[in-house]
Amino acid sequence: MKFKVLIVEDSKVSREHIAATVEAVEGVEAVTTASGFEALKLLPRQRFDLIITDINMPDINGLELINFVKKNPNYRDVPLIIVTTEGREQDRSRGMALGAAGYLVKPFQPEELEALLRRFLKPL
């Protein structure tokens, strides 16, 4: 079984780093997008097993994206992981309160993201 992970990240370098980390996990495919708006256009077209999003992005930010996903019955059960430079506890708390399943602060170690992927994508 192949898992599909949607990566929503406006920084090209971060997006490529996250995608490389995701695709290093056997059986996982990464689909990338540079904005929350693009992600909202992709969601109805494909089924994703997990979403990774940044917080700070143009147009629709990561918190707005999480809010939309968690209120939509088609996506509310899809786990979301926030990967961001925002390391303050209030940012973490807000993201988790909106429904994020995990929170990583950049820069992160690839093993940290791999551990979250293995936790939320069953069976791996």
Phi, psi and chi 1 to 4 in degrees:
 res  aa     phi    psi   chi1   chi2   chi3   chi4
   1 MET       -  134.2  179.8  177.4 -178.5      -
   2 LYS  -103.1  127.3 -169.7   97.6  164.8  158.0
   3 PHE   -92.7  144.2  -69.5  102.6      -      -
   4 LYS  -113.0  127.1  -97.6 -168.3  168.9  162.2
   5 VAL  -116.9  126.5  174.6      -      -      -
   6 LEU   -92.8  125.5  175.9   60.7      -      -
   7 ILE  -109.8  121.3  -61.0  165.1      -      -
   8 VAL  -115.0  104.7 -171.8      -      -      -
   9 GLU  -153.4  124.2  168.3   62.7   69.2      -
  10 ASP   -80.0  -22.0   61.0  -39.3      -      -
  11 SER   -82.8  121.0  159.8      -      -      -
  12 LYS   -59.4  -43.5 -174.0  175.9 -168.8  -66.3
  13 VAL   -62.4  -47.9  171.3      -      -      -
  14 SER   -63.7  -42.5  -71.4      -      -      -
  15 ARG   -59.3  -45.0 -167.7  168.1   56.2 -116.6
  16 GLU   -68.0  -37.8  -71.2  173.0   -6.7      -
  17 HIS   -64.4  -46.4  174.4   59.1      -      -
  18 ILE   -64.6  -44.6  -65.9  167.9      -      -
  19 ALA   -60.9  -42.4      -      -      -      -
  20 ALA   -63.4  -39.8      -      -      -      -
  21 THR   -65.1  -44.4  -57.0      -      -      -
  22 VAL   -62.7  -46.7  166.0      -      -      -
  23 GLU   -75.1  -11.4  -67.0 -157.4  -36.8      -
  24 ALA   -73.2  -17.0      -      -      -      -
  25 VAL   -85.2  122.8  177.1      -      -      -
  26 GLU   -58.8  133.9 -170.9  176.8  -27.1      -
  27 GLY    84.6   11.6      -      -      -      -
  28 VAL  -122.1  131.3 -178.2      -      -      -
  29 GLU  -112.9  136.6  173.9 -169.5  -15.0      -
  30 ALA  -102.1  136.3      -      -      -      -
  31 VAL  -119.5  125.8  175.4      -      -      -
  32 THR  -111.7  150.4   62.3      -      -      -
  33 THR  -146.3  150.7 -178.8      -      -      -
  34 ALA   -95.7   -1.0      -      -      -      -
  35 SER  -155.0  159.7   74.9      -      -      -
  36 GLY   -62.9  -36.0      -      -      -      -
  37 PHE   -62.1  -45.4 -175.7   70.3      -      -
  38 GLU   -61.7  -39.0  -73.2  177.7   31.0      -
  39 ALA   -61.6  -42.7      -      -      -      -
  40 LEU   -64.5  -30.2  -68.4 -180.0      -      -
  41 LYS   -74.3  -32.2  -69.3 -165.0  -49.5 -167.1
  42 LEU   -76.9  -35.7  -89.3  178.3      -      -
  43 LEU   -52.3  -45.7  -79.4  168.3      -      -
  44 PRO   -70.6  -17.0   -8.8   18.5      -      -
  45 ARG   -90.4  -23.8  -63.6 -174.4 -166.5  146.3
  46 GLN  -137.8  157.3  -63.3 -177.6   45.4      -
  47 ARG   -98.1  127.8  174.4   80.7 -174.8  127.8
  48 PHE  -115.3  141.9  -65.5   99.3      -      -
  49 ASP   -90.6  -17.4  -59.1  -67.5      -      -
  50 LEU  -161.9  148.6 -172.8  134.2      -      -
  51 ILE  -124.6  132.8  -61.2  169.3      -      -
  52 ILE  -114.2  127.3  -62.9  172.0      -      -
  53 THR  -136.0  147.4 -174.5      -      -      -
  54 ASP   -81.6  166.9 -171.6    8.4      -      -
  55 ILE   -92.0  -53.6  -70.1  179.4      -      -
  56 ASN   -84.8  105.7  -60.5  -42.8      -      -
  57 MET  -145.3  155.8  -65.9 -176.9  -66.9      -
  58 PRO   -68.6  169.4   21.1  -27.8      -      -
  59 ASP    53.2 -100.9   65.8   55.1      -      -
  60 ILE   -97.6  119.9  -62.4  167.3      -      -
  61 ASN   -81.4  172.7   71.8   39.1      -      -
  62 GLY   -62.1  -36.1      -      -      -      -
  63 LEU   -68.0  -39.5  -63.3  175.7      -      -
  64 GLU   -64.3  -39.2  -67.2  166.5  -30.9      -
  65 LEU   -63.1  -45.9  178.3   65.3      -      -
  66 ILE   -60.5  -44.9  -68.1  168.8      -      -
  67 ASN   -57.0  -45.4 -163.7   33.0      -      -
  68 PHE   -62.8  -49.5  170.2   81.9      -      -
  69 VAL   -59.8  -45.6  167.1      -      -      -
  70 LYS   -72.2  -21.0  -70.2  -58.4  173.7 -176.0
  71 LYS   -89.7  -10.8  -74.2 -175.9  173.9  171.5
  72 ASN   -94.7  121.2 -173.2  -49.4      -      -
  73 PRO   -59.1  -25.3    5.8   -9.9      -      -
  74 ASN   -73.5  -23.0  -64.8  -33.3      -      -
  75 TYR  -123.8   -6.9  -42.0  119.0      -      -
  76 ARG   -59.4  -24.0   82.4  164.9   52.8  112.2
  77 ASP   -90.7   -0.9  -64.2  -30.5      -      -
  78 VAL   -77.7  121.7  176.4      -      -      -
  79 PRO   -66.2  142.7   -1.5    6.3      -      -
  80 LEU  -120.5  136.3  -79.6  129.0      -      -
  81 ILE  -120.2  129.5  -61.9  171.2      -      -
  82 ILE   -93.0  128.8  -63.4  171.6      -      -
  83 VAL  -123.7  112.8  178.6      -      -      -
  84 THR  -149.9  165.1 -176.5      -      -      -
  85 THR   -84.3   -9.7   55.7      -      -      -
  86 GLU   -76.6  102.1  -58.6  -62.0  -34.0      -
  87 GLY  -101.2    1.2      -      -      -      -
  88 ARG   -70.1  147.1  -63.3  176.4  -45.4 -160.3
  89 GLU   -60.3  -35.5 -172.1   51.4   44.1      -
  90 GLN   -65.7  -33.8   71.9 -174.9   56.1      -
  91 ASP   -67.7  -45.4  -66.1  -49.6      -      -
  92 ARG   -59.6  -48.0  178.4 -174.2  -62.5  -90.3
  93 SER   -60.5  -42.9  -63.6      -      -      -
  94 ARG   -64.2  -44.7 -169.2  161.2  165.9 -136.5
  95 GLY   -63.0  -43.2      -      -      -      -
  96 MET   -68.4  -37.4  -60.4  -56.0  -86.6      -
  97 ALA   -64.4  -32.5      -      -      -      -
  98 LEU   -74.7  -16.1  -77.0  171.3      -      -
  99 GLY   124.6    6.4      -      -      -      -
 100 ALA   -65.5  143.1      -      -      -      -
 101 ALA   -91.6  -22.1      -      -      -      -
 102 GLY  -150.6  161.5      -      -      -      -
 103 TYR  -146.6  120.4 -163.7   99.8      -      -
 104 LEU  -121.6  138.9  -84.0 -178.0      -      -
 105 VAL  -100.8  131.9  177.2      -      -      -
 106 LYS   -76.3  145.9  -62.5  175.7 -161.8  167.8
 107 PRO   -75.5  145.9   27.3  -31.0      -      -
 108 PHE  -120.2  161.4   62.0   90.0      -      -
 109 GLN   -85.8  137.4  -65.0  -59.3  -47.7      -
 110 PRO   -51.6  -35.2  -26.8   33.8      -      -
 111 GLU   -62.6  -30.7  -60.3   78.5   32.6      -
 112 GLU   -66.1  -43.9  -66.0  173.9  -75.2      -
 113 LEU   -70.0  -40.7 -178.1   54.1      -      -
 114 GLU   -58.1  -41.2  -74.1  176.9   28.2      -
 115 ALA   -62.3  -41.3      -      -      -      -
 116 LEU   -65.8  -41.5  -73.7  171.0      -      -
 117 LEU   -59.5  -46.1  -69.4  170.8      -      -
 118 ARG   -65.1  -31.5  -67.5 -177.7 -170.0  -72.3
 119 ARG   -70.0  -38.6 -172.0  160.7  118.7 -152.3
 120 PHE   -99.7  -17.1  -63.2  114.3      -      -
 121 LEU  -104.4  102.8  -63.8  176.1      -      -
 122 LYS  -110.8  141.8  -59.2  -73.7 -175.3 -162.0
 123 PRO   -87.2  142.5   30.7  -30.1      -      -
 124 LEU  -118.7      -  -88.2 -176.7      -      -
